[in-house]
Amino acid sequence: MCEEAKNFYDYLVLRGRSQDTAYQNARHVHHFLKWLGKPASDATKDDVMSYIRYLRDGKKFTESTIRNVCYALSAFFTYLGNRDLANWVPRPVPKPGEVEWLPEETVIRVVDRDPVLRVAYELALRVSELLLLRRDEYNPETGVIAVYRLKHKGKPNRYILQLSDETRELLNEYIESNPCPDGRIFCMSRKAIQLRFKKALARTGIDPDRYTFHVLRHCLHPDTRIVVPEGILPAKLLYFRHSPVVSLNFDNMQLTIGEVSGKSMHIANKLLSIWAGGRELVCTPEHRLFRLRNGVIEEVQASELRVGDYIAGVRWVEVPNRNRVFEPKLWRLMGYVVGDGYVTKLGLSVSEKDERLIAYYTNLLKELGFSSHIRKEAVANAFRIEALSVALRDLARYLGLDSKSSHRRVPLELFHATDDEIKEFIAGFYDAEGSRIDEKSKYIRMFSTSKDLLKDIQMLLLYFGIHSYLSKRVRRVRLPQGKLLEHHVLYELRITDSEDVEKFARTVPTLKIDAAPKPKKPKSGDVIPVADVLKKIYERRVREGKKVLWLSKYMNVNPSRRTLARILKIIADEPETPFLRMLVEGNIRWFKVTKIEESGGWGGFVETKEVKVGHYITYDFEVPKYHTLITDGIISHNSRCTNIVINQLKNKGTADLIVLSKFMGHLSPNTTMMYVHIATKALGMEVPIKL
């Protein structure tokens, strides 16, 4: 490699790019300079275009390779200070069909019992990420393994995942017969792994030149989390485990355990970010949710939702099969670090201004058996608590707390922990990122640049039946060093309902409670959208001469749960009362849709969108009896029931509710009517119902 290319490589590494990315870019620059035959400072636009034509017509490079070359040249000219040429270098736009994908059943045949390919597929790893797996960060007895995601400008994010039992056994056999002296699990080169994959494709009868190793990574996403009896599992682990899920039974509107009978995935080119009642769900336009309208719970596609609709979510989450993981006070410390600290080479470090918090966490470290010291920060009135412990450092890394603040998550182990451990973790995080609480506090607020972290805490709060509202703020921020950040995104988790505020203050032992909050006026966002039903009942009772009292107030206003319970005493003799009572007593909370954001688009604020342009992996799990999953606190539906109804309508021209109810496992045909409704709408036909 020429000297200029070597210097460019060193520059990229110092800028935070991974060594692999830096090498590939430097290699492209080396070949360009070799072709150019003159100093790089003399390169012109015509030279760049001639080189691109040479690669395309002479070397027969693919569009994706040419695109990588153009990005490398643009970065190189920026490095030389020639920004005009750097900005001019064309960047070919990828074609929509350029990403290849293998069906799930085909991938299973390709990976077969090969431990290298099996681990890569199960953990959704790139080749470079596969080579980072280390023997000392893998537990052969449990299958727990540390994975480094090479993204975000080359800065690895560490995640703790778990292999399936079959893959764990294959990997253990491989490690025993193929020891690696440098501590890695797979002692081989990138080229050797690519060749191994090509041979597996050929063995399966697939053209090895059509697909790359990356198709294994496009099958499942490792970070999708689903509520199960033990807590929350990533979709990838649930895919390989035979684990039930927590479902909602619409017959009694209570949580129950549902068995998973089928699993599938596909690639989508478009996603929706649906914000409703302080919760967010990212899904495909075809994904189905549940909407309450005109006294009927109906199944609805996400693409048909409109701002102002009410969709179903859960009031609380029941996770019965949990066990103690760590000492609760240790979780308190970890929560504090997640919010306002970072992992150092020698331990943990946290910056703090509050003297009471400094004293508390210094004593806490002492109680846990760790030494610490406090030093004055350069910033006025700020101090730094430094815990010097390699054991604490390793634990924090194991839990994934050494990632950037905008990419931090609640450790997966906490979702399976006891209530006391969860309370202490939330208290620690609130000590770092929460607002002060006193008698005049109207609501509780927590802040973070990581949306996923606040969504994790939002799910943990549901363990205690506490509802919170997630919101996003886009700001223009100037850092103390003078740097200006445009479109800086900050997320806020807010608890506003008076009952939830008081419950949080009683449940979470945070030090930021100066006095128990006492909201003067009870406030509740827990409304049930049945104003249209109450209007019909009111008009009918007026015609029949029955008492209505103050019922007219809720003809156009949706009542709160508590108010509807009082109304039921007045209308106890109405036929709609049993259904309304289930809405009051059941584990369903209705969330008003406030924003629906589509993926894609262009403009100055596209970087702040929740879903951007690209190809997305989406998942579907079949739950044959209840057909529901709890996803980010919102009740989602798999499509199996609707397809069954559609097939019966097409074949017989009628919907047999009794047969369908028995086949789907519904206690009442009323539940089956939800699927008949969406099926007839999809077919665009009026269909007779057979009872």
N, C-alpha and C positions, 0 to 999 in steps of 0.2 A: 504494500500500500504506500502511495506517495506521501511526502512529508505534509503537504497541505491537508490531505485527507486524514492523516493521523492527528493533526492539530484540531481539525473539525470534530473528530471523534472525542478527544479530550474535552473540548468545549461543551459538547452535548451531555457528556457524563456529568460535568460540573454543574450543568443547568438542571440536573435531576432526571434526565432520561435514563432508561435502563440500558445496561451494557449491550444487550442484544439489539435494541432499537438504534442505539448510537452506531453500532457496527454496521448494521444494514444501510443506514443513511450514509455513512462514510464510504462504504463500498460503492454505492451508486455514484457518489461524487468522484471517487478515484477513477471509475470507468469513464465518466464524462470528461475529466481533465486529460486522461490518456487519449481520448478521441479528439479533444479540442486542439491539442498540439501547441498551445500558447498559454501565457499567464492567465489565470482566472480573472484577474482584474480587467482584461481586455475582452471578455466575453460579451456578446451582444444578443439582442432578441432574436436576430436571424440565426445565430449559432444555436440557441436553445431550440428553435423550431426545427432546424436541420437535424439536430440530435434526436428529437422526438420522432421525426420521420424515419431516421435511420433505425431506431429501435422498433418502430411499428412495421415498416416495410422490409427492412433488411434483416433484422434479428427475429422478427415475428413475435415480439413480446405481446403479452395479453394486455388488455386495457387496465386491469388492476395493477399489473407490474409497472406500466407507464405512469399510472397515477402515483404510485409510491416514489418513483424516480422524480416526478415533478415536485412532490412535497419535499424531498431531500434537497433538490436544487434550490427551492425557495428558501429553505432554512440556511443553506450554505451561503447564498448571496446576502441574506440578512446578517450572517456571521461576518462577512467581508465588509459590511457597511453599505452595500449597494441596495438600499431598500426599494428604489424605483424598479429595478429589475426583479427583485424578490417578489414584490407585489404583482408584477406583470406575469410572472410564470404561470401558464395555464394549469388549472387543476381539474382534470376530467371528472365529470359527475358520474358516479356508478350507476349502471343500468339496474332497474328494479328486479330483473330476473337473474342478476349476477350471482346471488347467494344460492348455493346448492344445499339441498336438504335431503336426508335419507329418512324414509319411514321408520317408525319405532321398531317394528318387527324385523326390518332389515338390519338395523344397527345391532340388535340383540344377536343376530346370526353372525355379524362381522366380529364383534368383540368376543363372542363365545366364552371360552375359559382362559383366554389370554390375560394374565394378571396386569400387564402394562396397559392394554387397551381397556380392560374392565374398570380399572381405577380411574383412568382418564374420563371414561364415559360417565361413571357414577358420580364423580365429583365435578364434572363439567370443566375440565382443565385444558388449558393450552399446552403445547409441547414444552415451552419454557417453564410453565408453572409445574408441570409434571416432574421436571428435572430438579425442582427446588424441594421436593418432599424429602424429609430427613428421617432417619431411623430413630433418633432420640426424641422426635416429636410425634411418634406413632405408638399407640398402645395395642400390642398384638392380641391382648385378651378381650378388649372391648371394641376394637375397631375405630376408636377415636383418633383423629389425625389432624394436624395443623396444616392449613392450606394458605398459600400466599397468592393473592390476586394481583397480577402485574398490570396495573392500570393507574390512572390519575398521575400521568407524567412520570411513570417509572417508580413511584413510591408504593411498595407492596402493602396491601392490606391483609392482615392475618385473620383467618376464620377457623373455627373449630367445627369440623364436620365428623360424620360417623359413617363407616362403611357397612354394607349389609353383611350378614354372617357368611354367606357364600363367598363374597369377594374378599372378606377378611381372611378366610381359610386359604384361598388361592394366593393372596399376597404373602401370608406367613410362610407357605411352602417356597415361594419364589425367593424371599429374603434368606431363608435357611440355606438354599442351594446356590445363591448368587450374592455372597457378601460383598459390600462395597467399602473399600478402605477409607474413603473420604467422608463417610457418614451418610451419604445419600442413599435413598432406597433403590433408585434405578441408576446404575452405574453405566450409562450409555450416552451417546451423542444425540443431538437433534436429528441428524440424518438417519441414524439407526432406528429411531422411533418412527420416523416418516416411512422408512422402508418396511418396517414391521407392519405398519398400517396398510401400505400398498399391497403387500403379500396377502393380508387378511381379506382385502377387497377381492383380489384375484381368486382366492380360494373359494369365495362365496359366489363367484360368477359375475362380479361387478367390474366395470371398466375402471382400473386403478388410476387412469389419467384424468378422470372426470371429477373426482372428489379429493379433498384434502383432509388432513387430520382434524381440521376445525369443525367438520360436520358432527363429530362426536359431542362437541361442546354445545351445539345448537339443539340438542334433544330435550334437555331439561334445565331449568334455572335453579341453582342451589339455594336461593335466599327466599323463595316464596314460603310463607308460613301459614299453617292451617291448625285450627284448634282440635286437639285430640284429648282423650281422657287423662293423659299424663302431663298435659300442658300445651305447648305449641311445637310443631315440627316443621322443618323446611319441606317443601313439596317433593324435592328430590329424595329425601330420606323416606317420606311417606310412600313414595312411588315404589321403593324397594322393600319396604316393610309391610307385613300383613297386620296393619294396625287399624282399628276402628277410628271413627271421627265423632266429634260432637255435632249433632244435628238438632234442628228444631222440628218438632212434631206439630203440624198445623191443626191436628185434630183437637189438641188440648193447649196448644201454644206454649209448650214447655220444652226445655232442653232434654235430649235423650242421646243414647249411644247408637250410632248407625254403622253398619258394616260396609266396607268398600268392596264392591263387586267388580269394578272395572276402572282402568286408568288409561288416559290418552293425552296426547299433546299435538299441537300444530303450530305453524308459523303464521303470524298475523302481521299485516302491513300497516294496520291502523289500530290505535287504542284510544280509549276515552278515560279521562280523569274526572270522576264524579264526586263532587263535594256536596255532602248533605248532612245537616245538623251537626257540623263539627267533625265529621268523619270523612275519610276519602277512600275511594275504591278505584283502582285502575283495572280496566277490563276491555275486552273487545266489544264492538258495537252489537254483536250477536249474543253477548252474555245476558243471562236472564236474572232479573231481580223480582221483588214482590212489591206491588203498589196497592194502596187502599183507596178505592174510589166508589162512591155511591153505595157504601155499605158492603162492598165485595172486595175480598183480597184477590187480586188478579196477578197473573204472571205477565211480565212485560220485558221486552228487549231493551237493553241499555240505550240503543239508538232511538227508541221511541219516548224516552224520558224527556220531560221538559222542566225548566226551572219552575218551582212551585209545587211539583208533585211530591208525594210523601212515600218513601220507601221503607221497608221493614229492616230493623236491626235488633240486636239483643240488649236487654237492660242489664244483665249480668252474665258472667261466664262461670260455669261450674266445671272445675277440674279436680275430680275426686282422688286420682291416683298420684299423689305427690309425696315426696320424701325430703328430709333435710339434706342439704348439700354441704353448706359451710356454716361456721359460726355466724349468727346474725350480725354481730358487730363488724365482722370482716366484710360482709356485704355492705354495711353502712360506709365503710371506707372506700369500697369499690364504686359505690354510687357517687360519692364525693369526687373521686378521681375522674369518672366519666364526665361529670359536669364541668369541672374547673381545673383539671390536672393533666399531667402527661407522664409517660414512662421515660425514665432516664437510663443511662448505662449502669447506674449503681442502685436504682430503686425507683421511688415515686416522688413527684414534686407537684405542689399545689400553691397557687398564689391567692392570698386572702387579705382583706382589709379589716374585717370584723374581728375584734379582739376575743370576743366570746367564742367564735368558731375556731380561732387559732388555738385557744386554750383547750377546747373540747377535743379536737382531733389530735393534738399533741398528747393528751392524756389517753386517748383511745389507742394510739399507736403503742404507748407504754403498756397498756393493759393487754394488748395482743402480743407483747414481747418483742417489739421492734424499736430500735433507737431512731431518734430524729433530732433535727436542729432547725432553728429559725434564723433567717437572715433578712436584712432590710433590702427591699427592692429599690431600684433607681427611681421608680414612680413614687410620688409622695404618698405617704400613709399606707403603703402596701408592704406586706411581708410574704416570704416564701417558706412554706413548710417542706422540708426535704427528709424523706424517710429512706435511710440507707440500708437496703436489704435486697440482696440478689433473689431471695425466695419470693418477696413481694413482687419484684420486677417480673420474674418468670410467671407468677400467677396472673398478673395483669396481662402479660402477653398471651398466655393460654386462653384468657377470657376475651381476647381481641380488643383490649383497651388501648393498644399502642397505635391505632389508626388515626387518621386526621379527624378533627372534631366534627367535620361535616359528614363523615362517613361512619360515625360510631353507632353501635347498636347495643341494646340490652343483651348481656350474655345469654345464650340459649339455655344454659343450665338453670337460670333463675326462673324460667317459666315452669320448671318441674319442681321448684323448691316450696317450702312451707310458707304460710302467711307471715310469720314473724320475719323470715328472711326477706320477703318481698317488701314488707313495710319499712325495714331498715334501709334497703337499697333506695327506695323512693325518697326516704327522708334524707339520705346522703346527697342524692341528686338535687333535691329541693334546697338543701342548705347551700349548694353551689349556684344554682340557676333559678331559684324561686324568689317571689316577691315577699315582702314582710306581711305578716298576718296580725291584726289586732281587732278590737271590738268594732271598729268602723269599717273593716274590710268587707267589701261587697262581693269580691271574687278572688280566686287564687290563680296565679299565673306562673308558668314555667317557660323558659326560652331555650332555643338551641338552633344551630345552623343545620342540624341533621333532622330531616323530617322523619326518617325511619326510627330514630331514637325516640322521638316523642310519640310516634304511633305505637311503638313497643310499650311505652309507659302507659299510654291510653288503654291498651289491652290489659296490662297489669292492674290498672285501677278498676277494670270491670270485674276482676276477681272479688272485689269488695262492693260491687254494685254502685260505683262512683262514675258518673258520666262526665266527660270532659269534651271541650270543643277545640279542634285543631284549626289554626288559621295561618296564613302566609302573608308576610310583609316584604315588599321589594323596596329597598332604600338606596340612597346614595351616601356612602360612608367614607369619611376621611380618617385614616389610621393615625395613631400618635406619631409615626415616623414621617407623616406627610403624604403617604400614598392614598390616592383616591380610588375607591371601589365603586364602579357603576353597576347598577342592578344587583346589589347585594341582597341575598335572600335570607330572611330570618323567620323561623317558625315559632309560633306561640301555642302553648297548650293551656287552656283556660277552663276553670271550674266556676260556673256562675249560678247554678241552681242552689237555692238556700239550703235545702236538705243535704245536697252533695258537699257544699262548703263546710257545713258543720260536721258531716261524716268524715271528711278528709282531716279536719282538725283533730277529731277524736282518734282516728286510725293511724295516721302517719306521725311519728314522734320527731318532727323537724324542730330545729332550734329557732326557726324564724317565726314561731308563734309567740308573740308578745302577750297576747290575751285571746281568749276564745272569741271567735267572731260571732256577732249577734245581728244578723241582717234584720232591719226593721220590718220590711215588707216581704212576705214569702214570695219567692219568684221561682217559677218552674217552666222550663222549656219542654217538659214532657207533655205534649199535647197529643190528642187522638183525633185525627181528621174525619170526624163524623158529623159535621155541621149539616151536610145535605141530608143525612138520615134523620137527625133531630128535627129538621124543618118539616119533613114528611110526617113524622110522628106528631108534631105540634099541630099541623093543619088537620090531621085526622082526628085528634082529640078535641079540637075546637068544634068540628062538625058533629062529633058524637056527644058533645056537652060534658066532657070529662075535664077534671081540673088540670091546669097547665102551670099555675104559679109563675115562676120566673123563667120558664122554659124558652120563652121567646127571645131571651138574650143570646141564646146559642143557636139561632137559626142561620146566622151568617158568620159566626165565630166558633172556631174549633175549641172545645173545652179541654182543660187539663185532665189528667188521669183522676185526680182527687175530685174535681168538679163533676166529672162524668159518673163517678161512684155515687155522688149525692143525687144526680139526676135519675139514676136507675131506681131509686126509692120512689120517685114520683111516677115513673112509667113501668112499674113492675108487671103490669098486666099486658104489655105490648109484645107482639111476636118477635120483635127485633132484640128484646132484652137479653136473652141467653147469649147471643153473639156479642152484644156490647159488653156483657159481663166478662166474657172471655178476653176481650180486648183490654179490660181494666186489670184483670188478675193475671193474665198471661205474661210470659217473658218476651214481649215484643215492644220495642220502642220505635216510634215513627219519626223519621228524619226528613225534613223538608229540603229538597234539592235546591241549592243556592247557586251552583256553577257547574257547567259541563264543558270541559276543555278537550279538544281534539288534538291528536298528535300531528306533528308536521307544522308547516307554515314557515314564513320568513319574516324578518324584521328585527329591530333592535332588542326586542324582549323575548325572542325565541329561546334564548339561553335560560330564561327563568321558567319555562314551561315544565310541567311535571312529566310529560311524555313528549319526546322529540321524534324527529324523522328516523326511520329505520325498520328493521325486521325484528319482531318480538316473538318470544316463545311463550305460549299460553297453555294452560293445563285444564283437564277436566277429570273429576273423580266421580264415579257412579256410586250412589248410595241408594240401593234398590227400594227400600221401604219408605224412607223419609225424603230423599231427593234434595236435601239441603246441606249446605256447608256454612260455617261461620268464617267469614273472610273480612279481616279488619273491622270486626264488630258489625258488619252488615250481612244479612242473610242472602246467600247466593244459591242459585238453583242450577243443577245439571240438566241437560236437555233430554234425557232419556224418556221421561214421561210424555212430553209433548210429542216426540217422535212416535211413540206407541199410539197415541190418540190420532195423530195424522194418518198413520198407516191404516187404522181401523176405519176412519172416515173415507179414505180413498177406496178401500176394498169393499166396504159394506154400505157406505152412504149414510150411516147413522152411528151415534155414539151410545153404546150400552154402558150406562153409568155403574150398574151393579157389577157387571163383569170386570170393568176397568178398575173399580174400587178394590175388588178382591185381588186382582192381579198386581196392583200397585201397593197393596198393603194398607190402604186407607180405611180408617174406622167409619168414616162418613162419606157418602157421595158428594157432599158439599165441597170437600177438599178436591175431589177429582174435577169438579166444575171449573176450577182455575185453569186446568190444562186443556179442557174442552174449549174454553173461551179463547185462549191464545191460538189453539190449533185451527179453529174455525176462522179466526182473523187472518191467520197465515194463508189459508186456502182461499179466502175471500168468498165464502159461501155460507148460506144459512142451512144448518144441518139439524134434522129432528133428533130429539133426545129420547132415548128409550130407557124407561125406569123399570 
